[in-house]
Amino acid sequence: MDKPSLDQQRRDLVARCAVQRAELADELRALRPSAAVGDMAAANPAAVRVMEYVNGHRKLALGALGVVVGLALFRRKSLAGVATSAMSAWKLAQGAMSLMGRYRQ
């Protein structure tokens, strides 16, 4: 039952760290949002034109979203329905702004 020397243990640790570093780099590369936007652009050029238009006319896009939210609020609904609609619209707006921010970079 010979224990490996300290030099051998160090080499083993350095090799394990290199493998973990490479795996982490692969995972982080897959999570990059710019890759997703680039894939979308390659798959659907019309979507890119729409995003460019919305990005250049943010006030118009937010105004349209406000009209949709206003129509949702003025319909007859219970308070829970209004809250659900508001949360849904808020999440939609946040997602759209996030996507536009990623597209600009």
C-alpha distances in whole Angstrom, upper triangle without the diagonal:
4,6,9,12,15,17,15,15,19,20,18,20,23,23,23,26,28,27,28,31,32,32,34,37,37,38,40,42,43,44,47,50,52,50,52,55,55,54,57,59,58,59,62,64,67,64,64,68,68,65,67,70,69,67,70,72,70,73,75,71,71,75,74,71,74,76,74,73,76,77,74,75,79,79,79,76,74,72,69,70,71,68,66,68,68,64,64,66,64,61,62,64,60,59,62,62,58,58,61,59,56,59,60,57
4,6,9,12,14,12,13,16,17,16,18,21,21,21,24,26,26,27,30,31,31,33,35,36,37,39,41,42,43,46,49,51,49,51,54,54,53,56,58,57,58,61,63,66,64,63,67,67,64,66,69,68,66,69,71,69,72,74,71,70,74,74,71,73,76,74,72,76,77,74,75,79,79,79,76,75,73,69,70,71,68,66,68,67,64,64,66,64,60,62,63,60,58,61,61,57,57,60,58,55,58,59,56
4,6,9,11,10,9,13,14,13,15,18,18,18,21,23,23,24,27,28,29,30,32,34,34,36,38,39,41,43,46,48,46,48,51,51,51,54,56,55,56,59,61,64,61,60,64,64,61,63,66,65,63,66,68,66,69,71,67,67,71,71,68,70,73,71,69,73,74,71,72,76,76,77,73,72,70,67,68,68,65,63,65,64,61,61,63,60,57,59,60,57,55,58,58,54,54,57,55,52,55,56,53
4,7,8,6,6,10,11,10,12,15,15,16,18,20,21,22,24,25,26,28,30,31,32,34,36,37,38,40,44,45,44,46,49,49,48,51,53,52,53,57,58,61,59,58,62,62,59,61,64,63,61,64,66,64,67,69,66,65,69,69,66,68,71,69,68,72,73,70,71,75,75,76,73,71,69,66,67,67,64,62,64,63,60,60,61,59,56,58,59,55,54,56,56,52,52,55,53,50,52,53,50
4,5,5,6,9,10,11,12,14,15,17,18,20,21,23,24,26,27,29,30,32,33,35,36,38,39,41,45,46,45,47,50,49,49,52,54,53,55,58,59,62,60,58,62,63,60,61,64,63,61,64,66,64,67,69,66,66,70,70,67,69,72,70,69,72,74,71,72,76,76,77,74,73,70,67,68,69,65,64,65,64,61,61,62,60,57,59,59,56,54,57,56,52,53,55,53,50,52,53,50
4,5,5,6,9,10,10,12,14,15,16,18,20,21,22,24,26,27,28,30,31,32,34,36,37,39,42,43,43,45,48,47,47,51,52,52,53,56,57,60,58,56,60,61,57,59,62,61,58,61,64,61,65,66,64,63,67,67,64,67,70,68,66,70,72,69,70,74,74,75,72,71,68,65,66,66,63,61,63,62,58,58,60,57,55,56,57,53,52,54,54,50,51,53,50,47,50,51,47
4,5,5,6,9,10,11,12,14,15,17,19,20,21,23,25,26,27,29,30,31,33,35,36,38,41,42,41,44,46,46,46,49,51,50,51,54,56,59,56,55,59,59,56,57,61,60,57,60,62,61,64,66,63,63,66,67,64,66,69,67,66,70,71,69,70,74,74,75,72,71,69,66,67,67,64,62,63,62,59,59,60,57,54,56,56,53,52,54,53,49,50,52,49,46,49,50,46
4,5,5,6,9,10,11,12,14,15,17,18,20,21,23,24,26,27,29,30,32,34,35,37,40,41,40,42,45,44,44,48,49,48,50,53,54,57,55,54,57,58,55,56,60,59,57,59,62,60,63,65,62,62,66,66,63,65,68,66,65,69,70,68,69,73,73,74,71,70,68,65,65,66,62,61,62,61,58,57,59,57,53,55,56,52,51,53,52,49,49,51,49,46,48,49,46
4,5,5,6,9,10,11,12,14,15,16,18,20,21,22,24,26,27,28,30,32,33,35,38,40,38,41,44,43,43,46,48,47,49,52,53,56,53,52,56,57,53,55,58,57,55,58,60,58,61,63,60,60,63,63,61,63,66,64,63,66,68,65,66,70,70,71,68,67,65,62,62,63,59,58,59,58,55,55,56,54,51,52,53,50,48,51,50,46,47,49,47,44,46,47,44
4,5,5,6,9,10,10,12,14,15,16,18,20,21,22,25,26,27,28,30,31,33,37,37,37,39,42,41,42,45,46,46,47,50,51,54,52,50,54,55,51,53,56,55,52,55,58,56,59,61,58,58,62,62,59,61,64,62,61,65,66,64,65,69,69,70,67,66,64,61,62,62,58,57,58,57,54,53,55,52,49,51,51,48,47,49,48,44,45,47,44,42,44,45,41
4,5,5,6,9,10,11,12,14,15,17,19,20,21,23,25,26,27,29,31,32,36,36,35,38,40,40,40,43,44,44,45,48,50,53,50,49,53,53,50,51,55,54,52,55,57,55,59,60,57,57,61,61,59,61,64,62,61,65,66,64,65,69,69,70,67,66,64,61,62,62,59,57,58,57,54,53,55,52,49,51,51,48,46,48,48,44,44,46,44,41,43,44,41
4,5,5,6,9,10,11,12,14,16,17,18,20,21,23,24,26,28,29,31,34,35,34,36,39,39,39,42,43,43,44,47,49,51,49,48,52,52,49,51,54,53,51,54,56,54,58,59,56,56,60,60,57,60,62,60,60,63,64,62,63,67,67,68,65,64,62,59,60,60,57,55,56,55,52,51,53,51,48,49,50,46,45,47,47,43,43,45,43,40,42,44,40
4,5,5,6,9,10,10,12,14,15,16,18,20,21,22,24,26,27,29,32,33,32,35,37,37,37,40,42,41,43,46,47,50,47,46,50,50,47,49,52,51,48,52,54,52,55,57,54,54,57,57,55,57,60,58,57,60,62,59,61,64,64,65,62,61,59,56,57,57,54,52,54,53,49,49,50,48,45,46,47,44,42,45,44,40,41,43,40,38,40,41,38
4,5,5,6,9,10,10,12,14,15,16,19,20,21,22,25,26,27,31,32,31,33,36,35,36,39,40,40,41,44,45,48,46,44,48,49,46,47,50,49,47,50,52,50,54,55,52,52,56,56,54,56,59,57,56,60,61,59,60,64,64,66,63,62,60,57,57,57,54,52,54,52,49,49,50,48,44,46,46,43,41,43,43,39,39,41,39,36,38,39,36
4,5,5,6,9,10,11,13,14,15,17,19,20,21,23,25,26,30,31,29,32,35,34,34,37,39,38,39,42,44,47,44,43,47,48,45,46,49,49,46,49,52,50,54,55,52,52,56,56,53,56,59,57,56,60,61,59,60,64,64,65,62,62,60,56,57,57,54,52,53,52,49,48,49,47,44,45,46,43,41,43,42,39,39,41,39,36,38,39,36
4,5,5,6,9,10,11,12,14,16,17,18,20,21,23,25,28,30,28,30,33,33,33,36,38,37,38,41,43,46,43,42,46,46,43,45,48,47,45,48,50,49,52,53,50,50,54,54,51,54,56,54,53,57,58,56,57,61,61,62,59,58,56,53,54,54,51,49,50,49,46,45,47,45,42,43,44,40,39,41,41,37,37,39,37,34,37,38,35
4,5,5,6,9,10,10,12,14,15,16,18,20,21,22,26,27,26,29,31,31,31,34,36,36,37,40,41,44,41,40,44,44,41,43,46,45,42,46,48,46,49,51,48,48,52,51,49,51,54,52,51,55,56,54,55,59,59,60,58,57,55,52,52,52,49,47,48,47,44,44,45,43,40,41,41,38,36,39,38,34,35,37,35,32,34,35,32
4,5,5,6,9,10,11,12,14,15,16,19,20,21,25,26,25,27,30,29,29,33,34,33,35,38,39,42,40,38,42,43,40,41,44,44,41,44,47,45,49,50,47,47,51,51,49,51,54,52,51,55,56,54,56,59,59,61,58,58,56,53,53,53,50,48,49,48,45,44,45,43,40,41,41,38,36,38,38,34,34,36,34,31,33,34,31
4,5,5,6,9,10,11,13,14,15,17,19,20,24,25,23,26,29,28,28,31,33,32,33,36,38,41,38,37,41,42,39,40,44,43,41,44,46,45,48,49,46,47,50,50,48,50,53,51,50,54,55,53,54,58,58,59,56,56,54,51,51,51,49,46,47,47,43,42,44,42,38,39,40,37,35,37,37,33,33,35,33,30,32,34,31
4,5,5,6,9,10,11,12,14,15,17,19,22,24,22,24,27,27,27,30,32,32,33,35,37,40,37,36,40,40,37,39,42,41,39,42,44,43,46,47,44,44,48,47,45,47,50,48,47,51,52,50,51,55,55,56,53,53,51,48,48,48,45,43,44,44,40,39,41,39,36,37,38,34,32,35,34,31,31,33,31,28,31,32,29
4,6,5,6,9,10,11,12,14,15,17,20,21,20,23,26,25,26,29,30,30,31,34,35,38,35,34,38,38,35,37,40,39,37,40,42,40,44,45,42,42,46,46,44,46,49,47,46,50,51,49,51,54,54,56,53,53,51,48,48,48,45,43,44,43,40,39,40,38,35,36,36,33,31,33,33,29,29,31,29,26,28,30,26
4,5,5,6,9,10,11,13,15,16,19,20,19,21,24,23,23,26,28,27,29,32,33,36,34,32,36,37,34,35,39,38,36,39,41,40,43,45,42,42,46,45,43,46,49,47,46,50,51,49,51,54,54,56,53,53,51,48,48,48,45,43,44,43,40,39,40,38,35,35,36,33,31,33,32,29,28,31,29,25,27,29,26
4,5,5,6,9,10,11,13,15,18,20,18,20,23,23,22,25,27,27,28,31,32,35,33,32,35,36,33,35,38,37,35,39,41,39,42,43,40,41,44,44,41,44,47,45,44,48,49,47,48,52,52,53,51,50,49,45,45,46,43,41,41,41,37,36,38,36,33,33,34,31,29,31,31,27,27,30,28,25,27,29,26
4,5,5,6,8,10,11,13,16,18,17,18,21,22,22,24,26,26,27,30,32,34,31,30,34,34,31,33,36,35,33,36,38,36,40,41,38,38,42,41,39,42,44,42,42,45,47,44,46,49,50,51,48,48,46,43,43,43,40,38,39,38,35,34,35,33,30,31,32,28,27,29,28,25,25,27,25,22,25,26,23
4,5,5,6,9,10,11,15,15,14,17,19,19,19,22,24,24,25,28,29,32,29,28,32,32,29,31,34,33,31,34,36,35,38,40,37,37,41,40,38,41,44,42,41,45,46,44,46,50,50,52,49,49,47,44,44,44,41,39,39,39,35,34,35,33,30,31,31,28,26,28,27,24,23,26,24,20,22,24,21
4,6,5,6,9,10,14,15,13,15,18,17,17,20,22,22,23,26,27,30,28,27,30,31,28,30,33,32,31,34,36,35,38,39,36,37,40,40,38,40,43,41,41,44,45,43,45,49,49,50,48,48,46,43,43,43,40,38,39,38,35,33,34,33,29,30,31,28,25,27,27,24,23,25,24,20,22,24,21
4,5,5,6,9,12,14,13,14,17,18,17,20,22,22,23,25,27,29,27,26,30,30,27,29,32,31,29,33,35,33,36,37,34,35,38,38,35,38,40,38,38,42,43,41,42,46,46,47,45,45,43,40,40,40,37,35,35,35,31,30,32,30,26,27,28,25,23,25,25,21,21,24,22,19,21,23,21
4,5,5,6,10,12,11,13,16,16,16,19,21,21,22,25,26,28,25,25,28,28,25,27,30,29,27,30,32,30,34,35,32,32,36,36,33,36,39,37,36,40,41,39,41,44,45,46,44,44,42,39,39,39,36,34,34,33,30,29,30,28,25,26,26,23,21,23,23,19,19,21,19,16,19,20,18
4,5,5,9,10,8,11,13,13,14,16,18,18,19,22,23,26,23,22,26,26,24,25,28,27,26,29,31,30,33,34,31,32,36,35,33,36,39,37,37,40,41,40,42,45,45,47,45,45,43,41,40,40,37,35,35,34,31,30,31,29,26,26,26,24,21,23,22,19,18,20,19,15,17,19,16
4,6,8,10,8,9,12,12,12,15,17,17,18,20,22,24,22,21,25,25,23,24,28,27,25,29,31,29,33,33,30,31,34,34,32,35,37,35,35,39,39,37,39,43,43,45,42,43,41,38,37,37,35,33,33,32,29,28,29,27,24,24,25,22,20,21,22,18,17,20,19,15,17,19,17
4,6,9,8,9,12,13,13,15,17,18,19,20,22,24,21,21,24,24,21,23,26,25,23,27,29,27,30,31,28,28,32,31,29,32,34,32,32,36,37,35,37,40,40,42,39,40,38,35,35,34,32,30,30,29,26,25,26,24,21,21,22,19,17,18,19,15,14,17,16,13,15,18,16
4,5,6,7,9,10,11,13,15,16,17,19,20,22,19,18,22,22,19,20,24,22,21,24,26,24,28,29,26,27,30,30,28,31,33,32,31,35,36,35,36,40,40,42,40,40,39,36,35,35,33,31,30,29,27,25,26,24,21,21,21,18,16,17,17,13,13,15,14,10,12,14,12
4,5,5,6,9,10,11,13,14,15,17,18,19,16,15,19,18,15,17,20,19,17,21,22,21,24,25,22,23,27,26,24,27,30,28,28,32,33,31,33,36,37,39,37,38,36,34,33,32,30,28,27,26,24,22,22,21,18,17,18,15,13,14,14,10,9,11,10,7,9,12,10
4,5,5,6,8,10,10,12,14,15,16,18,15,13,17,17,14,15,19,18,16,19,22,21,24,25,22,24,27,27,25,28,31,29,30,33,34,33,35,38,39,41,40,40,39,37,35,35,33,31,30,29,27,25,24,23,20,20,19,17,15,15,15,12,10,11,10,7,7,10,8
4,5,5,6,9,10,10,12,14,15,18,15,14,18,18,16,17,21,20,19,22,24,23,27,28,25,26,30,29,27,31,33,31,32,35,36,35,37,40,40,43,41,42,40,38,36,36,34,32,31,31,28,26,26,25,22,21,22,20,17,17,17,15,12,14,14,10,10,13,12
4,5,5,6,9,10,10,12,14,16,13,12,16,16,14,16,19,18,17,21,23,22,25,25,22,24,27,26,24,28,30,28,28,32,33,31,34,37,37,39,37,38,37,35,33,33,31,29,28,28,25,23,23,22,19,18,19,17,14,14,15,13,10,13,13,10,10,13,13
4,5,5,6,9,10,10,11,13,10,9,13,13,10,12,16,15,14,17,19,19,22,22,19,21,25,23,22,26,28,26,27,30,31,30,33,35,36,38,37,38,37,35,33,32,31,29,27,27,25,23,22,22,19,17,18,16,13,13,13,11,8,10,11,8,7,10,10
4,5,5,6,9,10,10,13,11,10,13,14,12,14,17,17,16,19,21,21,25,25,22,24,28,26,26,29,31,29,31,34,34,34,36,39,39,42,40,42,41,38,37,36,35,32,31,31,29,26,26,25,23,21,21,20,17,16,17,15,12,13,14,10,9,12,11
4,5,5,6,8,10,13,11,11,14,15,14,16,19,19,18,21,23,23,27,26,24,26,29,27,26,30,31,30,31,34,34,34,36,39,39,41,40,41,40,38,36,36,35,32,31,31,29,26,26,26,23,21,22,21,18,17,19,17,13,15,16,13,12,15,15
4,5,5,6,8,10,8,8,11,12,11,13,16,16,16,19,21,20,24,23,20,23,25,24,23,27,28,26,28,31,31,30,33,36,35,38,37,38,38,35,33,33,32,29,28,28,26,24,23,23,21,18,19,19,15,14,16,15,11,13,15,12,10,14,15
4,5,5,5,8,7,6,9,11,10,11,14,15,15,17,19,20,23,23,20,23,26,24,24,27,29,27,29,32,32,32,35,37,37,40,39,41,40,38,36,35,34,32,30,30,29,26,25,25,23,20,21,21,17,16,17,16,12,13,15,13,10,13,14
4,6,6,10,10,9,12,14,13,15,17,19,18,21,23,24,27,26,24,27,29,27,27,31,32,30,32,35,35,35,38,40,40,43,42,43,43,41,38,38,37,35,33,33,32,29,28,29,26,24,24,24,21,19,21,20,16,17,18,16,13,16,17
4,7,9,9,10,13,14,14,16,18,19,19,22,23,24,27,26,23,26,29,27,26,30,31,29,31,34,34,33,36,38,38,41,40,41,41,39,36,36,36,33,31,32,30,27,27,28,25,22,23,24,20,19,21,20,16,17,20,17,15,18,19
4,5,6,7,9,10,11,13,15,16,17,19,20,21,24,23,20,23,26,23,23,27,28,26,28,31,31,31,34,36,35,38,37,39,39,37,35,34,34,31,29,30,29,26,25,26,24,21,22,22,19,17,19,19,15,16,19,17,14,17,19
4,5,5,7,9,10,11,13,14,15,17,19,20,23,22,20,23,25,23,24,27,28,27,29,32,31,32,35,36,36,40,39,41,41,39,36,36,36,33,31,31,30,27,26,27,25,22,22,23,20,18,19,19,16,15,18,17,13,16,18
4,5,5,6,9,10,11,12,14,15,17,18,21,19,17,21,22,20,21,24,25,23,26,29,28,29,32,33,33,36,36,39,38,37,34,33,33,31,29,29,29,25,24,25,24,20,21,22,19,16,19,19,16,15,18,17,14,16,19
4,5,5,6,9,10,10,12,14,15,16,19,17,15,18,20,18,18,22,23,21,24,26,26,26,29,31,31,34,34,36,35,34,31,30,30,28,26,26,25,22,21,22,20,17,17,18,15,13,15,15,12,12,15,14,11,14,17
4,5,5,6,9,10,10,12,14,15,19,17,15,19,21,19,20,23,24,23,25,28,28,29,31,33,34,37,36,38,38,36,34,33,32,30,28,28,27,24,22,23,21,18,18,19,16,13,15,15,11,10,13,12,9,11,14
4,5,5,6,9,10,11,12,14,17,16,14,18,19,18,19,22,23,23,25,27,28,28,31,33,33,37,36,39,38,37,34,33,33,31,28,28,28,25,23,24,23,20,19,20,18,15,16,17,14,12,15,15,11,13,16
4,5,5,6,8,10,10,12,15,13,11,14,16,15,15,19,19,19,21,24,24,24,27,29,29,33,33,35,34,33,30,29,29,27,25,24,24,22,20,21,20,16,16,17,15,12,14,15,12,11,14,15,12,13,16
4,5,5,6,8,10,10,14,13,11,14,16,15,15,19,20,19,21,24,24,25,27,29,30,33,33,35,34,32,30,29,28,27,24,23,23,21,18,19,18,15,14,15,13,9,11,12,9,7,10,11,8,10,13
4,6,5,6,9,10,14,13,12,15,17,16,17,20,21,22,23,26,27,27,30,31,32,36,36,37,36,36,33,31,31,30,27,26,26,24,21,22,21,18,16,17,16,12,12,14,11,8,11,12,9,9,12
4,5,5,6,9,11,10,9,13,14,14,15,18,19,19,21,23,24,25,27,29,30,34,34,36,35,34,32,30,30,29,26,25,25,23,20,21,21,18,16,18,17,13,13,15,13,10,13,15,12,12,16
4,5,5,6,9,8,6,9,11,11,12,15,16,16,18,20,21,22,24,26,27,31,30,33,32,31,29,27,27,25,22,21,22,20,17,17,17,14,12,14,13,10,10,13,11,8,11,13,11,11,15
4,6,6,9,10,9,11,13,14,14,17,19,19,20,22,24,25,26,28,30,33,33,35,33,33,30,28,28,27,24,23,23,21,18,18,18,15,13,14,13,10,9,11,10,6,9,11,9,8,12
4,6,9,9,10,12,14,14,16,18,19,20,22,24,25,26,28,30,31,35,35,37,35,35,33,30,30,30,27,25,26,24,21,21,21,18,16,17,17,13,12,15,14,10,12,14,12,10,14
4,6,5,6,9,10,11,13,14,16,17,19,20,22,23,25,26,28,31,32,34,32,32,30,28,28,27,24,23,24,22,19,19,20,17,14,16,17,13,12,15,15,11,13,16,14,13,17
4,5,5,6,8,10,10,12,14,15,16,18,20,21,22,24,26,29,29,31,30,29,27,25,25,24,22,20,20,19,16,16,17,14,11,13,14,10,9,13,13,10,11,15,14,13,16
4,5,5,6,9,10,10,12,14,15,16,18,20,21,22,24,28,28,30,28,29,27,24,24,24,21,19,20,20,16,16,18,16,12,15,16,13,12,15,16,13,15,18,17,16,20
4,5,5,6,9,10,11,12,14,15,17,18,20,21,23,26,27,29,28,29,26,23,24,24,21,19,21,19,16,17,18,15,13,16,17,13,13,17,17,14,17,19,18,18,21
4,5,5,6,9,10,11,12,14,16,17,18,20,22,25,25,27,26,26,24,21,22,21,18,17,18,16,13,14,15,12,10,12,13,10,10,14,13,11,14,17,16,16,20
4,5,5,6,9,10,10,12,14,15,16,18,20,23,23,25,24,24,22,19,19,19,16,14,16,15,11,11,13,11,8,11,13,10,10,14,14,13,15,18,17,17,21
4,5,5,6,9,10,10,12,14,15,16,19,22,22,25,24,24,22,19,20,20,17,15,17,16,13,14,16,14,11,14,16,13,14,17,18,16,18,21,21,21,24
4,5,5,6,9,10,11,12,14,15,17,21,21,24,23,23,21,18,19,19,15,15,17,15,11,13,15,12,11,15,15,13,14,17,17,16,19,21,20,21,24
4,5,5,6,9,10,11,12,14,16,19,19,21,20,20,18,15,16,15,12,11,13,11,8,10,12,9,8,11,13,11,12,15,16,15,17,20,20,21,24
4,5,5,6,9,10,10,12,14,18,18,20,19,19,17,14,15,15,12,11,13,13,9,10,13,12,10,13,15,14,14,18,19,18,20,23,23,23,26
4,5,5,6,9,10,11,12,16,17,19,19,20,17,15,16,17,13,12,15,14,11,13,16,14,13,16,18,16,17,21,21,20,23,25,25,26,29
4,5,5,6,9,10,11,14,15,17,17,18,15,12,14,14,10,10,13,11,8,11,14,11,11,15,16,15,16,19,20,20,22,24,24,25,28
4,5,5,6,9,10,13,13,15,14,15,12,9,11,11,8,7,10,10,7,9,12,11,11,14,16,15,16,19,20,20,22,25,25,26,29
4,5,5,6,9,12,13,15,14,16,13,10,13,14,10,10,13,13,10,13,16,15,14,17,19,18,19,22,23,23,25,28,28,29,32
4,5,5,6,10,11,14,15,16,13,11,14,14,10,11,15,14,12,15,17,16,16,19,20,20,21,24,25,25,27,29,29,30,33
4,6,6,9,9,11,12,12,9,7,10,10,7,8,12,11,9,13,15,14,15,18,19,19,21,23,24,24,27,29,29,30,33
4,6,8,8,10,10,11,9,6,9,10,8,8,12,12,11,13,16,16,16,19,21,21,22,24,26,26,28,30,31,32,35
4,6,8,11,11,14,11,9,12,14,11,12,16,16,14,17,20,19,19,22,24,24,25,28,29,29,31,33,34,35,37
4,6,10,11,13,10,9,13,13,11,13,16,16,15,18,20,19,20,23,25,24,26,29,29,30,32,34,34,36,39
4,7,10,11,9,9,13,13,12,14,17,17,17,20,22,22,23,26,27,27,29,31,32,33,35,37,37,39,41
4,6,8,6,6,10,10,10,12,15,15,16,18,20,20,22,24,25,26,28,30,31,32,34,35,36,38,40
4,5,5,6,9,10,11,12,14,15,17,18,20,21,23,24,26,27,29,30,32,33,35,36,37,39,41
4,5,5,6,9,10,10,12,14,15,16,18,20,21,22,24,26,27,28,30,31,33,34,36,37,39
4,5,5,6,9,10,11,12,14,15,16,18,20,21,22,24,26,27,28,30,31,33,34,36,38
4,5,5,6,9,10,10,12,14,15,16,18,20,21,22,24,26,27,28,30,31,33,35,36
4,5,5,6,9,10,10,12,14,15,16,18,20,21,22,24,26,27,28,30,31,33,35
4,5,5,6,9,10,10,12,14,15,16,18,20,21,22,24,26,27,28,30,31,33
4,5,5,6,9,10,11,12,14,15,16,18,20,21,22,24,26,27,28,30,32
4,5,5,6,9,10,10,12,14,15,16,18,20,21,22,24,26,27,28,31
4,5,5,6,9,10,10,12,14,15,16,18,20,21,22,24,26,27,29
4,5,5,6,8,10,10,12,14,15,16,18,20,21,22,24,26,27
4,5,5,6,9,10,11,12,14,15,16,18,20,21,22,24,26
4,5,5,6,9,10,10,12,14,15,16,18,20,21,22,25
4,5,5,6,9,10,11,12,14,15,16,18,20,21,23
4,5,5,6,9,10,10,12,14,15,16,18,20,21
4,5,5,6,9,10,11,12,14,15,16,18,20
4,5,5,6,8,10,10,12,14,15,16,19
4,5,5,6,9,10,10,12,14,15,17
4,6,5,6,9,10,11,12,14,16
4,5,5,6,9,10,10,12,15
4,5,5,6,9,10,11,13
4,5,5,6,9,10,11
4,5,5,6,9,10
4,5,5,6,9
4,5,5,7
4,5,5
4,5
4
